[in-house]
Amino acid sequence: MGGTWMALAYGFGGLRDYDGNLSFWPQRPPDAHASLRFPITYRGQLLDVEISAESTTYSLREGAGMVIRHEGEVISLDRANPSAVRPTLKPLRRVG
């Protein structure tokens, strides 16, 4: 199951860890009605990521706060502002 989570989080979620900084470049699911949701526990904090055809939602579920990046944009999540919604990129297209 861990491999499946990694394929979804790193693939569709575009999750990367750059020297302790979480970064996301999410891709729109190929089916317009599909969505993907996965949790991340990072340094004792729980982050939920939900990707749909229109938007990506980041929600801090546990912890004091964390800073993430969405397509290079810095987003601060904390108890006062636990969620952020950003547009989702177009789906990946096959070449050839």
N, C-alpha and C positions, 0 to 999 in steps of 0.2 A: 504494500500500500504506500510505503514511503516513496517509491519510485514514481507512482502515479501522481502523488501530491507534488513532487519535484517537477514532473513534466508539465503539470498545469500551472504551478506558481512561477516557474522559471520561463516556461514557454508562453502561454497566454498572458500571464501577469507581468512578464518582463522583469521579474524580481532579480535584483543584483545587490550584493553587499560590497560596497567600495570603502574599504578601510573603516568599517563600523558604521557606515551610512547606508540605510536602505533606500534603494532607488527602484522605481517601477516605470516600465514602458508598456502598458497593457495593449493588447490587440483585441479588436472586436471579435466575438465568437462568430464562426462561419454561418450559423443559423440565426436569423434576425430575432427569433423568439427565445433563444437560449441565453442563459446567464451562468456565471461561474462565481462561486464564493469559496474562499479559503481563509483559515485563520493562520496567524503567525505569532508565535511567542518569541519575543526578542528582548533580551536583557531584562527578563522578568515582567514584561509588559505584553498585553494581548491586543493585537491589531486584527480586525476583520477587513478583508478586501473583497468587494463584490463588483464584478465586471459584467455589464450588459452591453447591448448594441449601441446604446446612447451615451452611457456614462459609467464612470468608475467611482465607487464610494469607498472611502477609507474611514473606518470607525475604531477609535481607541476604546476597547472594552474594559481593560484593567491597566492600571499604572498611572503615574503622575503626569506623564507627557513624553512625547517623542517627536523628532523631526524626521520627515521622509522627503523624498523627491518624486514628483510625478512629471515625467518627460522633461526633467531638468529644473522644474519649478519647485522651490522649497516650500514645504507645507508643515506648519507646526500644529500638532494635535495635543490638547491637554484637557483637563477636566472641564474648563469653561467652554472650550471649543473642541468637542470630541470627534466631530465628523467633518469631512471635506468631500465635495463632489466635483469631479472634473470630467470633461468629455473624453470618450474612448476613441482611439484611432480607428482608421479604416481597417478592414481585415487584411491579413496577408494574402498576397496573390501569387499563384504559381506562375513560373516563367516557363515558356515552351509549350 
